[in-house]
Every structure is written in structure tokens, then in C-alpha cells.
């Protein structure tokens, strides 16, 4: 069914609004400008919803997705300063040093001057948001940082352009994989726009250089290879995805009942072997000690935009008078592992077609129990929702923008009222999703033929 003229006019206006909002985010907004930042994201989200309400032509939607990302091409990241640490690690890799061996502050000599490679300048050191922590970025990320720093050792702009080019390629691959998998499972290809046009996805991945873009590509490619019965290839790709971010490991337990014991063991062994080979260039005693130390800090010291954890934290402070994060972090991690095992054991009729939906629920439970949930963490959930029909991941990613209010002052203080508003909104959309599922027996209408579904 072709879209009507009224919708096309409205969609054109919405597209212009979405493009303009991304442009203002890229070039005219700092993360400390909370009202402006949230206003632009709200306007962009409204335009996004307008675009999704009709039958957006496939070519037009893909072109818009590309334009939204190209807007950011020459821009410096404005909503995150993590790229300074990316560059620090990359300069170490480019000069043949192990980024896991030393914290940035260990390069400081007694007089306050920096030792080590000349490129590790005092100016760069001052921009780091975690100089007292060992690097937590896995080897594929480190390799990307190293290539960008090797190509542009003295240019921050050049470094950013290389990383952004890599992420643009990953997003292009994700677009193709989304379309292929949606067609494979007889779902409307327009669902790909739930991810490709999402304002926070564009701003956080392409704009702010977060490597969840590689996670999405890796997960989608793993699913596609499994559909094609290429288990070894899937193992290599999944290992590479884990070597970009650790969270794709959540996929492994879901495969036992889908592939059978033999194939699952082969895939698991291949994944771990790939991961081990990718870590080999950085292998050292310090790698194990320091990477483990960083993981321990992540689960037992860091806290940001959490949900269930904040309730436990409040209870712990009420009972003991101080923050019990060291114990609560362990408890919630244990609950997450237990929940995964129970889910895998009780999942009904596990199939490859249901794999993205099952993985979405595991990601949801994991982040619900996490002590730290940055907005970009939610990008894989939005991508996976394209196959299940759940709307709450897109809502969660949009509402997570409220967490940027913490940066309105240099003290980085969270407003727990906004955190509560975020998660109440997510729960509301979850309830609406569940109600729609109860009424229809599914979360979204069944696939219908769409004239613009072809990929040519």
C-alpha cells in the first residue's frame, strides 16, 4: 500500500525537523545545556514518531538515516567526553605500548609532567574523565583507537573522523542486516526505521562515537550467519563483537536449545578462541589483573541512571547509614546470572526467529539490574526490538536522555526525580506493550505485503 499524499507531506516536514534537531545537537549544543539538549531530543523524538506512524518509503527512509549520520561527520562529540580516553589508549597502541598496563595518572612523574610517548600531552590528560582507572575497552575497540591514532597522532579532528568513518560503515552494515533478517522472518522492513531513525541512536553512536554500533552489527551478523547454518562464521563474528564490548556474551546461553549441544559447544569454543586470539597482542599478567580491576570497579563502584539498584541503595542507606554498593552490586550481578539461567531453562519453543526477542529480554533484565545505564547502552535493545515488536526499548532510549541533566553542573549530580520519571515512563510503555500482546496474541500486527519492501 502506497503512502498517501497527506502522510508524505507530514513525513517530509518531520524529516526536516529531525535533520535540523540533529544538526543543532551536533554543532550548537553542549551537554551542560540541559534545557536545550532535552528540548532538541524531544522535538526530534516527536518527528521520529510521526515518521513511524505511516508507511515511510524504504528508499526515502534509508536516505534519511544516512543524512542524519552524515550531519555529524565533521563534528566533535558534544554529549560525551569518552573519546579523549579513546585517543589516549589509541596513542599507546599506535606507539607499541599496552593500554592495559598503566593508568593514565601513572604516566605522571613526580614533578607533574607527563612521561611516556610525547603524544600523551598534558592537555589531553586534563580532558580525561577517568585518569585513575585502567582501560576497560576490549581489543577490537583498542585496535580501532590505535589505527585512528596512528593515522592522525597529532590531530584530534582526524582521530574522530577515522572512528566516525568506521562506525558509519558498521551502521551501514547494520541497516543491510536489519532488512535481510526482517525479510527472512517475514516482518515489515519498515521496522528497521525503529532503529535507523531513532534520534538517540544517531546522536550516541555516530555522534558520540560509542562502539555499541559494532555490537549491533555483530549481533545481527551472528543471527544472519546462524540462519544460514554457518556456525563457525557466527562464532568468529560473535567473538569479535565481544571483543568490541563484552555484553554480546549474553547471546551464548540462548543458543544451547536452539542449536543443540554439539553445535553450541562448537560456537562457544570458537567464540572464546576468537576472543583469546584478539586479546593475545595485549597478553600480560597486568592485563588479567588490571582488566579484572576495572570490571570490579564497574560493578561495585560506578553508579549512574540505574533503576532497581537505586531502590536497593536507598534501602541499604536507610538500614545501615551508608551506601552498600559493594554488596548490592554483587547481589544484583548474581540475580542477573540467575535470571538468565531461569529464562533459558523456561523459554518456550526457542527458535532462531525468536532469538532477537529473547536476547532483548535478557538485555532488559541485565540493565534493569545494573548499577550504570548510560543512554548509548540501550542502542542494541532498540535494534533487537525491530524483530519482536516491543516498543519500550525505543521509549527507554528516548527517556534516558533525561540522565543528561546530571551534567548541567560540573558536580555531575543526578536528579532522582528525573530518573524516576524515566523508569515510570518505561514501565508505562511496557504495560501498553503487554496489553497489546494480550489483545492480539502478538506485540505488533502480522507482516503485510508492502510494495516498497524490495531491496533493489
VOPA-881186 format. One record per residue (C-alpha): x negated, y, z; residue in one letter. Coordinates in steps of 0.02 Angstrom, whole numbers, padded with zeros to 5 digits, always signed. Layout:
<recs>
XYZA;...
</recs>
This chain:
<recs>
+00000+00000+00000X;-00073+00166-00053X;-00080+00307+00074X;+00049+00445+00048X;+00005+00621-00005X;+00053+00691+00166X;-00068+00573+00253X;-00208+00611+00130X;-00191+00798+00162X;-00188+00770+00350X;-00334+00648+00339X;-00435+00773+00238X;-00409+00905+00372X;-00453+00780+00509X;-00612+00731+00415X;-00665+00913+00405X;-00632+00936+00592X;-00732+00778+00633X;-00878+00835+00524X;-00876+01009+00600X;-00871+00943+00778X;-01021+00829+00745X;-01115+00973+00665X;-01086+01084+00816X;-01139+00943+00932X;-01298+00917+00831X;-01353+01098+00815X;-01259+01209+00937X;-01230+01111+01098X;-01340+01066+01245X;-01287+00931+01366X;-01281+01059+01507X;-01141+01150+01413X;-01009+01034+01484X;-00852+01125+01429X;-00913+01148+01250X;-00979+00971+01239X;-00820+00890+01305X;-00712+01006+01200X;-00801+00959+01039X;-00792+00774+01079X;-00607+00791+01123X;-00570+00879+00958X;-00673+00750+00864X;-00581+00608+00950X;-00413+00684+00905X;-00468+00694+00723X;-00531+00514+00734X;-00360+00456+00795X;-00273+00546+00653X;-00386+00458+00527X;-00349+00288+00604X;-00160+00310+00605X;-00143+00290+00418X;-00214+00181+00281X;-00378+00275+00253X;-00450+00227+00083X;-00601+00117+00105X;-00722+00215-00004X;-00670+00381+00073X;-00691+00312+00249X;-00863+00240+00212X;-00918+00403+00132X;-00858+00499+00285X;-00952+00379+00401X;-01110+00411+00302X;-01087+00600+00303X;-01060+00601+00491X;-01226+00515+00516X;-01323+00617+00388X;-01269+00775+00478X;-01387+00726+00618X;-01535+00686+00504X;-01645+00840+00538X;-01575+00873+00713X;-01666+00841+00876X;-01571+00735+01004X;-01471+00853+01114X;-01371+00742+01231X;-01515+00631+01288X;-01699+00657+01328X;-01743+00472+01320X;-01831+00497+01154X;-01976+00579+01246X;-02010+00412+01332X;-01989+00325+01164X;-02127+00437+01097X;-02239+00410+01248X;-02226+00221+01229X;-02247+00236+01041X;-02408+00334+01057X;-02477+00198+01170X;-02429+00062+01046X;-02499+00161+00899X;-02667+00178+00987X;-02675-00008+01027X;-02626+00003+01211X;-02496-00099+01305X;-02347+00011+01356X;-02301-00111+01495X;-02467-00097+01588X;-02456+00078+01662X;-02327+00203+01718X;-02343+00375+01637X;-02393+00453+01804X;-02539+00331+01815X;-02620+00422+01669X;-02640+00575+01778X;-02813+00600+01852X;-02844+00672+02023X;-02851+00850+01959X;-02683+00836+01874X;-02750+00821+01696X;-02696+00678+01585X;-02815+00537+01545X;-02793+00408+01409X;-02752+00444+01225X;-02764+00626+01178X;-02588+00622+01105X;-02515+00596+01279X;-02509+00782+01311X;-02460+00869+01473X;-02315+00948+01377X;-02246+00776+01332X;-02273+00714+01509X;-02168+00856+01580X;-02022+00807+01468X;-02014+00627+01530X;-01862+00584+01637X;-01942+00429+01713X;-02131+00455+01733X;-02137+00345+01889X;-02060+00192+01807X;-02137+00057+01698X;-02063+00040+01525X;-01906-00065+01509X;-01894-00062+01319X;-01916-00234+01238X;-02042-00268+01097X;-01935-00232+00943X;-01898-00060+01014X;-02083-00038+01056X;-02131-00086+00879X;-02013+00045+00809X;-02082+00176+00928X;-02259+00127+00878X;-02227+00140+00691X;-02145+00311+00711X;-02289+00374+00820X;-02421+00301+00702X;-02343+00391+00554X;-02321+00556+00648X;-02437+00558+00800X;-02433+00747+00819X;-02256+00784+00759X;-02105+00760+00871X;-01990+00801+00724X;-02074+00671+00613X;-02062+00541+00752X;-01875+00573+00771X;-01845+00565+00583X;-01927+00394+00570X;-01823+00322+00711X;-01665+00400+00643X;-01701+00327+00472X;-01718+00155+00550X;-01554+00174+00644X;-01466+00236+00487X;-01522+00077+00398X;-01456-00026+00544X;-01289+00065+00540X;-01276+00037+00351X;-01306-00149+00379X;-01176-00150+00517X;-01049-00070+00401X;-01076-00205+00271X;-01068-00344+00400X;-00910-00275+00478X;-00824-00277+00308X;-00886-00451+00265X;-00831-00525+00431X;-00662-00439+00429X;-00630-00512+00256X;-00696-00681+00312X;-00570-00686+00453X;-00427-00609+00351X;-00417-00448+00450X;-00387-00274+00378X;-00553-00197+00327X;-00492-00026+00387X;-00526-00088+00564X;-00711-00058+00527X;-00673+00127+00547X;-00635+00100+00731X;-00824+00087+00749X;-00893+00180+00599X;-00797+00342+00629X;-00800+00345+00819X;-00871+00515+00873X;-00966+00448+01023X;-01040+00304+00923X;-01106+00426+00792X;-01172+00551+00919X;-01253+00423+01034X;-01331+00304+00909X;-01380+00406+00756X;-01383+00571+00851X;-01470+00523+01012X;-01574+00378+00944X;-01508+00239+01055X;-01550+00063+00999X;-01378-00009+01030X;-01368+00018+00842X;-01488-00129+00822X;-01389-00230+00949X;-01230-00208+00846X;-01320-00257+00685X;-01399-00408+00769X;-01237-00471+00844X;-01140-00450+00682X;-01276-00533+00579X;-01286-00677+00704X;-01098-00704+00686X;-01110-00698+00496X;-01253-00825+00492X;-01158-00941+00608X;-01007-00930+00493X;-01125-00980+00351X;-01189-01127+00459X;-01366-01055+00463X;-01409-01092+00643X;-01596-01065+00628X;-01573-00896+00546X;-01447-00849+00679X;-01572-00896+00815X;-01707-00785+00739X;-01588-00638+00721X;-01519-00658+00896X;-01695-00666+00966X;-01736-00505+00875X;-01578-00422+00943X;-01625-00473+01121X;-01799-00402+01087X;-01717-00234+01049X;-01602-00236+01202X;-01577-00379+01324X;-01386-00379+01326X;-01360-00491+01170X;-01410-00636+01284X;-01226-00634+01337X;-01187-00718+01171X;-01280-00880+01210X;-01160-00960+01338X;-01013-00933+01219X;-01093-01043+01087X;-01102-01208+01181X;-00922-01259+01149X;-00919-01179+00976X;-01074-01262+00904X;-01092-01419+01006X;-01236-01466+01120X;-01364-01507+00985X;-01339-01350+00881X;-01327-01241+01035X;-01491-01309+01104X;-01572-01277+00934X;-01506-01099+00930X;-01554-01065+01110X;-01729-01134+01085X;-01750-01034+00925X;-01691-00876+01011X;-01811-00897+01156X;-01955-00944+01039X;-01923-00789+00934X;-01914-00682+01090X;-02076-00757+01155X;-02166-00727+00991X;-02109-00546+00988X;-02172-00519+01166X;-02340-00605+01126X;-02432-00446+01068X;-02396-00371+01240X;-02429-00529+01340X;-02517-00499+01506X;-02494-00526+01691X;-02440-00345+01704X;-02303-00374+01575X;-02216-00501+01688X;-02244-00401+01846X;-02200-00229+01779X;-02056-00280+01666X;-01982-00376+01812X;-02009-00225+01924X;-01914-00115+01801X;-01770-00240+01792X;-01764-00245+01981X;-01753-00055+01987X;-01615-00055+01856X;-01505-00174+01954X;-01547-00114+02130X;-01588+00071+02120X;-01508+00153+01968X;-01327+00209+01975X;-01226+00310+01850X;-01045+00312+01790X;-01005+00146+01874X;-00832+00081+01919X;-00819-00068+02037X;-00992-00032+02107X;-00939+00141+02167X;-00795+00062+02264X;-00916-00060+02346X;-01038+00082+02379X;-00904+00183+02467X;-00856+00033+02572X;-01038+00000+02617X;-01068+00180+02670X;-00908+00177+02774X;-00962+00016+02862X;-01149+00049+02884X;-01176+00235+02857X;-01293+00220+02707X;-01297+00162+02525X;-01311-00028+02514X;-01356-00032+02329X;-01497-00158+02355X;-01372-00287+02420X;-01223-00234+02316X;-01325-00241+02155X;-01371-00422+02191X;-01191-00464+02236X;-01120-00388+02077X;-01252-00471+01968X;-01207-00637+02048X;-01022-00605+02017X;-01059-00563+01836X;-01153-00728+01810X;-01015-00825+01898X;-00882-00738+01796X;-00972-00781+01634X;-00982-00965+01683X;-00799-00972+01732X;-00745-00885+01573X;-00846-01003+01464X;-00776-01155+01555X;-00594-01099+01546X;-00592-01021+01372X;-00454-01100+01270X;-00483-01156+01091X;-00654-01074+01064X;-00687-01041+00881X;-00812-00938+00783X;-00670-00822+00730X;-00636-00790+00914X;-00819-00763+00957X;-00821-00571+00942X;-00666-00558+01052X;-00739-00674+01184X;-00904-00580+01182X;-00808-00416+01201X;-00729-00481+01361X;-00899-00536+01429X;-00973-00365+01392X;-00822-00284+01476X;-00842-00387+01634X;-01030-00359+01636X;-01015-00169+01625X;-00868-00165+01746X;-00986-00243+01874X;-01139-00139+01826X;-01215-00001+01930X;-01257+00100+01773X;-01147+00129+01621X;-01211+00261+01500X;-01093+00305+01356X;-01204+00225+01223X;-01195+00057+01312X;-01015+00045+01251X;-01052+00052+01064X;-01062-00139+01045X;-00892-00154+01130X;-00816-00036+01002X;-00891-00139+00859X;-00827-00303+00932X;-00653-00232+00958X;-00631-00221+00769X;-00604-00410+00767X;-00494-00429+00921X;-00377-00280+00907X;-00408-00218+01083X;-00403-00027+01088X;-00478+00001+01261X;-00662-00006+01204X;-00637+00145+01089X;-00545+00234+01230X;-00683+00190+01355X;-00819+00254+01240X;-00723+00418+01219X;-00683+00439+01403X;-00864+00400+01450X;-00904+00573+01382X;-00841+00639+01549X;-01001+00571+01626X;-01096+00712+01539X;-01025+00830+01669X;-01164+00763+01782X;-01290+00862+01678X;-01206+01031+01699X;-01339+01074+01830X;-01522+01017+01847X;-01472+00917+02002X;-01378+00791+01892X;-01234+00770+02015X;-01088+00661+01965X;-00910+00719+01993X;-00823+00563+02057X;-00654+00636+02013X;-00704+00631+01830X;-00771+00455+01849X;-00604+00403+01925X;-00511+00490+01782X;-00617+00396+01655X;-00582+00225+01726X;-00399+00259+01759X;-00384+00304+01576X;-00472+00143+01526X;-00356+00040+01638X;-00204+00126+01562X;-00257+00083+01385X;-00297-00095+01441X;-00121-00109+01511X;-00048-00046+01346X;-00155-00171+01251X;-00095-00312+01362X;+00087-00257+01344X;+00070-00254+01155X;-00006-00427+01160X;+00139-00490+01265X;+00266-00418+01145X;+00187-00477+00983X;+00085-00628+01036X;-00068-00536+00973X;-00154-00370+01002X;-00132-00300+00829X;-00019-00332+00680X;-00070-00476+00567X;-00176-00436+00417X;-00081-00371+00267X;-00145-00355+00089X;-00219-00184+00060X;-00256-00126-00116X;-00420-00044-00067X;-00486-00197+00026X;-00611-00245-00110X;-00795-00207-00081X;-00843-00159-00257X;
</recs>
